[in-house]
């Protein structure tokens, strides 16, 4: 098994490409070791000292490390953990756990606007941020403000504010005049 690695715009995050499907659909975000109990793969990766986050996509695994740890010290152990997992035959997610739905449900009066926001995120934004090892999902819409949840390489990325304000906010405002602002939300 040959696992490729790619850098991301976030220097604390690397993208690992195992050359096979990680998740059939959706994504799974594990921002802490405690949250990883649903995933044997994420649990294995968190066993490596210095790992602070694991994000799973359809064909990639994004790993975030702490500031004190150098990539050259933990990258071989992470590669080993990913390889061991796929050779073990264990599932990526335990039991019949489906990947989390991408976007939060919205049952307010702005349903049509929210549907347009979600469609633009799915077609224009999410494929681009997946290239960088992350994901951005809809969290809410209230009084012209779109709330988005950043995951994987996007969470804590130094350029994420610029991506939100200059990229996503401008895109949404261009197509949907009711959108006034975009703000990030914590998990």
C-alpha positions in Angstrom: 0.0 0.0 0.0 1.4 3.4 -1.0 0.0 6.4 0.8 0.6 9.8 -0.7 0.8 13.0 1.4 -0.1 16.5 0.5 0.4 19.7 2.3 -2.6 22.0 3.0 -2.9 25.7 3.4 -2.9 25.0 7.2 0.7 24.2 8.3 -0.6 22.2 11.2 -2.5 19.8 8.9 -1.4 17.2 6.4 -3.6 15.3 3.9 -3.0 11.6 3.5 -4.3 9.8 0.4 -4.3 6.0 0.9 -5.3 5.3 -2.7 -8.6 3.7 -1.8 -12.0 4.7 -0.5 -12.0 6.0 3.1 -15.7 6.9 3.4 -18.4 5.9 0.9 -20.3 9.1 1.4 -20.0 12.2 3.5 -17.2 13.1 6.0 -16.4 12.5 9.6 -14.7 15.0 11.9 -12.9 14.0 15.1 -11.6 17.2 16.7 -10.3 15.3 19.8 -9.2 11.8 20.8 -12.3 11.6 23.0 -14.6 12.1 19.9 -12.8 9.3 18.0 -14.4 6.3 19.7 -16.8 5.8 16.7 -13.8 5.3 14.3 -11.1 2.6 14.7 -9.0 4.4 12.1 -9.2 7.8 13.9 -8.5 6.1 17.3 -5.4 4.5 15.8 -4.2 7.8 14.4 -4.8 9.6 17.8 -2.5 7.0 19.4 0.4 8.9 17.8 1.7 11.6 20.2 1.1 15.1 18.9 -2.1 14.4 16.9 -4.9 16.8 17.8 -7.4 16.2 15.1 -8.5 13.7 12.4 -10.9 14.4 9.5 -12.1 11.7 7.1 -13.2 12.3 3.5 -14.2 10.0 0.7 -10.6 9.3 -0.4 -8.4 11.1 2.2 -7.5 11.4 5.8 -6.5 14.8 7.2 -4.4 14.9 10.3 -3.8 18.0 12.5 -0.9 18.2 14.9 0.0 20.4 17.9 2.5 23.3 17.5 5.2 21.6 19.5 5.4 18.5 17.3 7.3 18.5 14.0 5.8 16.6 11.0 9.1 14.8 10.3 8.8 13.2 13.8 5.2 11.9 13.6 4.5 11.5 9.8 6.0 7.9 9.7 3.9 6.8 12.7 0.7 8.3 11.1 1.5 6.5 7.8 2.0 3.3 9.7 -1.3 3.7 11.6 -3.2 4.3 8.4 -1.5 1.3 6.7 -2.2 -1.0 9.7 -5.8 0.1 9.8 -6.5 -0.7 6.1 -4.6 -4.0 6.4 -6.5 -5.0 9.5 -9.9 -5.2 7.7 -11.6 -3.2 10.4 -14.2 -0.7 9.3 -13.4 3.0 9.2 -16.5 3.8 11.2 -17.6 1.3 13.9 -20.9 -0.6 13.5 -23.4 0.8 11.0 -22.4 4.4 11.7 -23.1 6.4 8.7 -21.0 9.5 8.1 -22.6 12.6 9.5 -24.9 14.6 7.3 -23.1 17.4 5.7 -25.4 20.3 6.5 -27.5 21.2 9.5 -31.3 21.0 9.0 -33.2 24.3 8.6 -36.9 24.5 9.2 -37.3 28.2 9.4 -39.1 30.6 7.1 -36.1 31.0 4.8 -36.1 27.4 3.4 -35.8 28.4 -0.2 -32.8 30.7 0.6 -31.1 28.0 2.7 -31.6 25.4 -0.1 -29.8 27.8 -2.5 -27.0 28.3 0.1 -26.5 24.6 0.5 -26.5 24.0 -3.3 -23.8 26.7 -3.8 -21.8 25.2 -1.0 -22.1 21.7 -2.4 -21.3 22.6 -6.0 -18.8 25.5 -5.7 -17.2 25.5 -2.2 -17.0 22.0 -0.8 -15.1 20.4 -3.7 -12.5 23.1 -3.6 -11.9 22.9 0.2 -11.8 19.0 -0.1 -8.8 19.5 -2.3 -7.1 21.1 0.7 -8.2 18.4 3.1 -11.1 20.1 4.7 -14.8 20.7 4.6 -17.2 23.6 5.1 -20.8 22.9 6.0 -24.0 24.9 6.6 -24.8 25.5 10.2 -27.5 28.1 10.1 -29.0 31.2 8.5 -30.5 34.1 10.5 -31.2 37.7 9.6 -29.0 37.6 6.5 -26.0 35.9 8.3 -24.9 32.5 7.1 -23.2 30.4 9.8 -20.7 27.8 8.5 -18.8 25.1 10.3 -15.2 24.5 9.2 -13.6 21.1 9.5 -10.4 19.3 8.8 -7.7 21.4 7.4 -10.1 24.4 7.3 -10.5 24.4 11.1 -7.8 26.7 12.6 -6.3 27.5 9.2 -4.6 30.9 9.1 -6.2 31.7 5.8 -9.7 30.5 6.8 -11.0 33.9 7.6 -9.9 35.2 4.2 -11.5 32.2 2.5 -14.8 32.8 4.4 -14.9 36.6 3.9 -13.4 37.1 0.4 -14.3 33.8 -1.2 -17.5 32.2 0.3 -19.2 35.4 1.4 -18.7 37.1 -1.9 -19.9 34.1 -3.8 -23.1 33.7 -1.7 -23.8 37.5 -1.8 -23.4 37.5 -5.6 -26.0 34.7 -6.1 -28.3 35.3 -3.1 -29.0 39.0 -2.3 -30.5 38.1 1.1 -27.1 37.0 2.3 -25.3 39.9 4.1 -22.5 38.2 5.9 -20.8 34.8 6.5 -19.5 33.8 10.0 -17.7 30.7 11.3 -19.1 28.6 14.2 -17.3 26.3 16.5 -18.2 22.6 16.5 
